Amino acid sequence: MRYSLRQLEVFLTIARHGNLTRAADELAMSQSAASSALRDLEERFDLQLFDRIGKRLQLNEQGRLLLPRAEALMHQAEELEEALLKHNRAGELRVGATLSIGNYLAVGLIAEHMRRHPGARVHLDVENTVHIVDRVLNFELDIGLIEGEINHPDLDIQPWRPDELVVFCHPGHPLAQTGILNDDDLLAAPWILREPGSGTRQAFDRALHGLLPKLNIVIELQHTEAIKRAVEANLGIGCLSRITLADAFRRGSLIELKVPGRDFHRMLYIILHRQKYRSAGLLAWLELCQPAVPKRSASGA
């Protein structure tokens, strides 16, 4: 064989960091050894995998083509080692989740996964849909749980579970007296919303099509809890996933507002890179999520 797993490991680590020094530090190698491993790999196959931009190494077209195959091969090698050492138990898993899912659903899934597979480790990153998608595409995450609708040829996108956005306000807000909003109410109200690029904002914009240019959006925030606190301070009305509002509705600190004629329903999705190797841990996670997945799956949003 004209290449080694160590060379691929060096290549993948440099691709992740974009920097030879940081890659060498992570791999506990000298900088010269890491540089030599990359140079040997490139010279053996007469190719260049990175463009050198100062001290930064940026994947070029050949590097991007090799990346998913090298990633899959390394995961297979890691799983083989795991199987030899631990009898094929689920190992480390990198899960990305958007804010509503990460804060209200993912922790329960992690707890159940670890109960079923003692010793398994799960790293959870919580970001908005755009960031989760980018990190899955770059193999920085094994799997993503997202709220936004996307379509990308390199992603396997599976419907996971239905969800619904809810418009809400402070109990002392004038709109709380009627509890039902028409288009004039929607246009007159000051709104406190998630930021563009989030799945929640995408679903909100779709539900309020035709009104968006005229809406009075006074605050945009990246965190659901911050939006709830702002609405509880009676600074405006908000719109978030029902799963994030159950406790507040039960306490009476926030009031649900009905919006007849506007569809706030949406689907939550599981996303994986199409070339991502399905390790034992990843298959176990998918099996855990399976009861919520509709029988008819899809490969696009």
Stockholm file with secondary structure:
# STOCKHOLM 1.0

chainA/1-301         MRYSLRQLEVFLTIARHGNLTRAADELAMSQSAASSALRDLEERFDLQLFDRIGKRLQLNEQGRLLLPRAEALMHQAEELEEALLKHNRAGELRVGATLSIGNYLAVGLIAEHMRRHPGARVHLDVENTVHIVDRVLNFELDIGLIEGEINHPDLDIQPWRPDELVVFCHPGHPLAQTGILNDDDLLAAPWILREPGSGTRQAFDRALHGLLPKLNIVIELQHTEAIKRAVEANLGIGCLSRITLADAFRRGSLIELKVPGRDFHRMLYIILHRQKYRSAGLLAWLELCQPAVPKRSASGA
#=GR chainA/1-301 SS CCSCHHHHHHHHHHHHHSBHHHHHHHTTCCHHHHHHHHHHHHHHTTCCCEEEETTEEEECHHHHHHHHHHHHHHHHHHHHHHHHHHSSCCCCEEEEECHHHHHHTHHHHHHHHHHHSTTCCEEEEECCHHHHHHHHHTTSSSEEEESSCCCCTTEEEEEEEEEEEEEEECTTSGGGTTCBCCHHHHHHSEEEEECTTSHHHHHHHHHTTTTGGGCEEEEEESCHHHHHHHHHTTSCEEEEEGGGTHHHHHHTSSEEEBCTTCCCEEEEEEEEETTCCCCHHHHHHHHHHGGGSCSSCCSCC
#=GC SS_cons         CCSCHHHHHHHHHHHHHSBHHHHHHHTTCCHHHHHHHHHHHHHHTTCCCEEEETTEEEECHHHHHHHHHHHHHHHHHHHHHHHHHHSSCCCCEEEEECHHHHHHTHHHHHHHHHHHSTTCCEEEEECCHHHHHHHHHTTSSSEEEESSCCCCTTEEEEEEEEEEEEEEECTTSGGGTTCBCCHHHHHHSEEEEECTTSHHHHHHHHHTTTTGGGCEEEEEESCHHHHHHHHHTTSCEEEEEGGGTHHHHHHTSSEEEBCTTCCCEEEEEEEEETTCCCCHHHHHHHHHHGGGSCSSCCSCC
//
